[in-house]
Every structure is written in C-alpha cells, then in structure tokens.
C-alpha cells in the first residue's frame, strides 16, 4: 500500500463499547425512575400522605367535614385532592381595591373574599396581615392588561394570581399560606 492510498482510505470509526452504552442507559433510566418516585411520593402515591410525617403542629390543619375520616385523604402541596370532604371557610375583605391598570389604560375596582379548607388560624393570619395582603393585591391589579381583564378567562387568571400573591405574603409572614381560592364580590373596570 503506498502513502497516497493510506491518505485517502478513511480510518474506521471507533465504536463505543457495549458496556459504555449500557452504563449511559442505566444512568438515564435510573435518574428518571428516581425522579418519578420522588414525584409520586410528593403527591402521596407511594405510601403515606405528603406532609404527615413532618407536619408542623404550629401550622393550620385541614378541617374535615362532619363524618369524614381525615386519614383517608390525599393532599397535593397544601391543597386537598377531595376538597368536597373538607369544611370550607370564607372571609370577605371588607374594603374594596381600586387600582390603575397597566400603562394607565383605565382602572379596576374589585371586592374580594377568600376561602380556606384550613382551621381558623389561616383566617386569623389574614386579619393580622391585611395591610400586607392589600398591598400585594394592589400590586397585582396594577400589572393587569385591561383587554385580558374584560374576558372571563382573564378574570380566572387574575383570581389565580391573587390567590398566589396572598399565599406568598402569608408564607413569608407566618410560614404557611393556606388560601385555597379568591372570589370577586364586586368587579368594575373602566
């Protein structure tokens, strides 16, 4: 074989050994299985209910409806999966909220009430931190797009944002949120 033939003849590619391929597949599958197991445990599919082993006795507790056994319920995060089996408490925030909308394109005035499936400590926290909650709600209102707020879907999105904002304030101030939903008791937008 002369040097010209050696230069034009492609060198064979090195093949990865089967052991390396097997190891890579095992790592990927093992990681996926571990992640899936952690997720399943977090939503209560793998033995026990999430939060019961390390439940903080100082935090509010879910209040089951009369005749319901709280040991048979699943909770995802802080929300009960079977909400109809828990007692709901409502709290109206008396003073309305008024804010300009994003880019000064109008204003919104809403009345708000909240609900929780947890004991009275959540509502006591709401009363105690009402000023901080009002501020968080007003900040959310000021960031709303008036076009979106004029649709039912926009109102649903706003409710979710308000519930998240309220829970974030309560978690910061008390270490526990517990608000399940926010309701509009009045809604005016111009």
Number of C-alpha atoms within 10 A of each C-alpha: 5 6 8 8 9 10 9 8 9 8 8 6 6 6 6 8 8 9 9 10 10 10 11 12 12 12 11 11 12 12 12 12 12 12 12 12 13 14 13 14 15 17 18 18 14 13 9 15 18 20 15 10 8 7 11 11 7 9 16 18 17 20 18 20 15 9 7 13 11 13 10 8 16 18 18 13 12 17 16 17 14 10 16 11 18 21 16 17 17 15 15 14 16 10 10 13 18 17 20 20 20 15 11 11 12 13 17 19 16 17 17 21 15 21 19 23 27 25 18 15 15 23 20 11 17 24 13 14 16 16 11 15 20 17 15 17 22 17 15 17 25 17 13 20 16 21 9 13 18 13 11 10 11 16 15 14 13 19 17 16 16 24 20 19 21 27 22 19 20 23 14 10 14 16 12 20 25 27 25 21 18 23 19 13 14 12 13 11 15 11
